Amino acid sequence: RVLVRRKGGEFEAVSTDEVEYMDVSPRQMVSVATAMIPFLEHDDANRALMGSNMQRQAVPLLRAESPLVGTGMEYRAATDAGEVVLADKAGVVEDVTADYVTVMADDGTRTTYRLGKFRRSNQGTCFNQRPIVEEGRRVEAAQVLADGPSTDQGEMSLGKNLLVAYMSWEGHNYEDAIVLSQRLVQDDVLSSIHIEEHEVDARDTKLGPEEITREIPNVSEEVLADLDDRGIIRIGAEVIDGDILVGKVTPKGETELTPEERLLRAIFGEKAREVRDTSLKVPHGESGKVIGVRVFSREEGDELPPGVNELVRVYVAQKRKITDGDKLAGRHGNKGVIAKILPQEDMPFMEDGTPVDIVLNPLGVPGRMNVGQIFEIHLGWLAKNGWHVEGTEEEWQKSLHAIGAT
């Protein structure tokens, strides 16, 4: 027999007795991200590199959707990444809530798997796990019990399956610009949740200790409405830029007394409190809903930096819809920026009247030599119509004939 082998980076045909080692998988020569590009062999190396890198930068969407066209690596990549919850032993699901899954194993042991809920990642995206099993269902060892961010039924799902038209549209998709349908905005198809962390600490100063409090000078009760007795915002409050998240006052030195302060001193015979407002406020341009508050105090035994008596962290979540200027990318290095979002009725449509979701420039394909995207849309079209890779070639032909694709 004659085999094709790799020697010194070159491929050559040799007899079997000259071959000493064999790769476990043909994907072994590329990375995990690259192995998730369908029709990789039809893409220019530079574009495949861009596709690999941009998959790593994908923002987790509100609702994940597994790709119609995959490479078979999606399930393994998701489970090995550790972002999904796997069953330790085979058994039966006893209890399911949004926060945990309980499994009664065959050996009689009961295991409760806690799910991560709306945690902030280092990139400011939302890490949330959702159960995908029902009560009473049998599960095997290493079976997926809960999806994580960017996974769907245990498969890596970085994006969405959109109906694509390759055509020019009045110059609005010139130079890799993208025209998008308003439907994707309205239905939250490409929406995502982002979580920002805001931190404030109360320190010892030369003039005395700072204090986290609700008693802030010259601030109306209306502004303080969402703060609790400690001066910290309540969970669930809607905030916009400039709103107070944590009330804090800092001592200030002796200054010229105002007439009001002189009157207070004359009436009560005491020195007016000399503090200034140094509260933590929502930064300019940010808004959202408070989803978490963590308080650390030296009195409670928490370890804090020298000079810090109290530390408060507030987490604000924000749902962001896709908008003009956002970047979209495929798996073949075919990236672009959204230039225009059109109403559904103005989008190009199919023969049956179905409007497309996204319009890409056909001139973005030949020069970049990433023809894999064209193969992907052909196979995706078949998959959308119900064809899937299973069985023998004869069965494929029958299923293709059944959907009218031959």
Secondary structure in CASP SS format (residue, H / E / C, confidence):
PFRMAT SS
TARGET T0000
AUTHOR 0000-0000-0000
METHOD secondary structure of the structure
MODEL  1
R C 1.00
V E 1.00
L E 1.00
V E 1.00
R E 1.00
R E 1.00
K E 1.00
G C 1.00
G C 1.00
E E 1.00
F E 1.00
E E 1.00
A E 1.00
V E 1.00
S E 1.00
T H 1.00
D H 1.00
E H 1.00
V C 1.00
E C 1.00
Y C 1.00
M C 1.00
D C 1.00
V C 1.00
S C 1.00
P H 1.00
R H 1.00
Q H 1.00
M H 1.00
V C 1.00
S C 1.00
V H 1.00
A H 1.00
T H 1.00
A H 1.00
M C 1.00
I C 1.00
P C 1.00
F C 1.00
L H 1.00
E H 1.00
H H 1.00
D E 1.00
D C 1.00
A H 1.00
N H 1.00
R H 1.00
A H 1.00
L H 1.00
M H 1.00
G H 1.00
S H 1.00
N H 1.00
M H 1.00
Q H 1.00
R H 1.00
Q C 1.00
A C 1.00
V C 1.00
P C 1.00
L C 1.00
L C 1.00
R C 1.00
A C 1.00
E C 1.00
S C 1.00
P C 1.00
L C 1.00
V C 1.00
G C 1.00
T C 1.00
G C 1.00
M C 1.00
E H 1.00
Y H 1.00
R H 1.00
A H 1.00
A H 1.00
T H 1.00
D H 1.00
A H 1.00
G C 1.00
E C 1.00
V C 1.00
V E 1.00
L E 1.00
A C 1.00
D C 1.00
K C 1.00
A C 1.00
G E 1.00
V E 1.00
V E 1.00
E E 1.00
D E 1.00
V E 1.00
T C 1.00
A C 1.00
D C 1.00
Y E 1.00
V E 1.00
T E 1.00
V E 1.00
M E 1.00
A E 1.00
D C 1.00
D C 1.00
G C 1.00
T C 1.00
R E 1.00
T E 1.00
T E 1.00
Y E 1.00
R E 1.00
L C 1.00
G C 1.00
K C 1.00
F C 1.00
R E 1.00
R E 1.00
S C 1.00
N C 1.00
Q C 1.00
G C 1.00
T E 1.00
C E 1.00
F E 1.00
N C 1.00
Q C 1.00
R E 1.00
P E 1.00
I C 1.00
V C 1.00
E C 1.00
E C 1.00
G C 1.00
R C 1.00
R E 1.00
V E 1.00
E C 1.00
A C 1.00
A C 1.00
Q C 1.00
V E 1.00
L E 1.00
A E 1.00
D E 1.00
G C 1.00
P C 1.00
S C 1.00
T E 1.00
D E 1.00
Q C 1.00
G C 1.00
E E 1.00
M E 1.00
S C 1.00
L C 1.00
G C 1.00
K C 1.00
N C 1.00
L C 1.00
L C 1.00
V E 1.00
A E 1.00
Y E 1.00
M C 1.00
S C 1.00
W C 1.00
E C 1.00
G C 1.00
H C 1.00
N C 1.00
Y H 1.00
E H 1.00
D H 1.00
A E 1.00
I E 1.00
V E 1.00
L E 1.00
S E 1.00
Q C 1.00
R H 1.00
L H 1.00
V H 1.00
Q H 1.00
D C 1.00
D C 1.00
V C 1.00
L C 1.00
S C 1.00
S E 1.00
I E 1.00
H E 1.00
I E 1.00
E E 1.00
E E 1.00
H E 1.00
E E 1.00
V E 1.00
D E 1.00
A E 1.00
R E 1.00
D E 1.00
T E 1.00
K C 1.00
L C 1.00
G E 1.00
P E 1.00
E C 1.00
E E 1.00
I E 1.00
T C 1.00
R C 1.00
E C 1.00
I C 1.00
P C 1.00
N C 1.00
V C 1.00
S C 1.00
E C 1.00
E C 1.00
V C 1.00
L C 1.00
A C 1.00
D C 1.00
L E 1.00
D C 1.00
D C 1.00
R C 1.00
G C 1.00
I E 1.00
I E 1.00
R C 1.00
I C 1.00
G C 1.00
A C 1.00
E E 1.00
V E 1.00
I C 1.00
D C 1.00
G C 1.00
D C 1.00
I E 1.00
L E 1.00
V E 1.00
G C 1.00
K E 1.00
V E 1.00
T E 1.00
P E 1.00
K C 1.00
G C 1.00
E C 1.00
T C 1.00
E C 1.00
L C 1.00
T C 1.00
P H 1.00
E H 1.00
E H 1.00
R H 1.00
L H 1.00
L H 1.00
R H 1.00
A H 1.00
I H 1.00
F H 1.00
G C 1.00
E C 1.00
K C 1.00
A C 1.00
R C 1.00
E C 1.00
V E 1.00
R E 1.00
D E 1.00
T C 1.00
S C 1.00
L E 1.00
K E 1.00
V C 1.00
P C 1.00
H C 1.00
G C 1.00
E C 1.00
S C 1.00
G E 1.00
K E 1.00
V E 1.00
I E 1.00
G E 1.00
V E 1.00
R E 1.00
V E 1.00
F E 1.00
S E 1.00
R C 1.00
E C 1.00
E C 1.00
G C 1.00
D C 1.00
E C 1.00
L C 1.00
P C 1.00
P C 1.00
G C 1.00
V E 1.00
N E 1.00
E E 1.00
L E 1.00
V E 1.00
R E 1.00
V E 1.00
Y E 1.00
V E 1.00
A E 1.00
Q E 1.00
K E 1.00
R E 1.00
K C 1.00
I C 1.00
T C 1.00
D C 1.00
G C 1.00
D C 1.00
K E 1.00
L E 1.00
A E 1.00
G C 1.00
R C 1.00
H C 1.00
G C 1.00
N C 1.00
K E 1.00
G E 1.00
V E 1.00
I E 1.00
A E 1.00
K E 1.00
I E 1.00
L E 1.00
P C 1.00
Q H 1.00
E H 1.00
D H 1.00
M C 1.00
P C 1.00
F E 1.00
M C 1.00
E C 1.00
D C 1.00
G C 1.00
T C 1.00
P E 1.00
V C 1.00
D C 1.00
I E 1.00
V E 1.00
L E 1.00
N C 1.00
P H 1.00
L H 1.00
G H 1.00
V C 1.00
P C 1.00
G C 1.00
R C 1.00
M C 1.00
N E 1.00
V C 1.00
G H 1.00
Q H 1.00
I H 1.00
F H 1.00
E H 1.00
I H 1.00
H H 1.00
L H 1.00
G H 1.00
W H 1.00
L H 1.00
A H 1.00
K H 1.00
N C 1.00
G C 1.00
W C 1.00
H C 1.00
V C 1.00
E C 1.00
G C 1.00
T C 1.00
E H 1.00
E H 1.00
E H 1.00
W H 1.00
Q H 1.00
K H 1.00
S H 1.00
L H 1.00
H H 1.00
A H 1.00
I C 1.00
G C 1.00
A C 1.00
T C 1.00
END
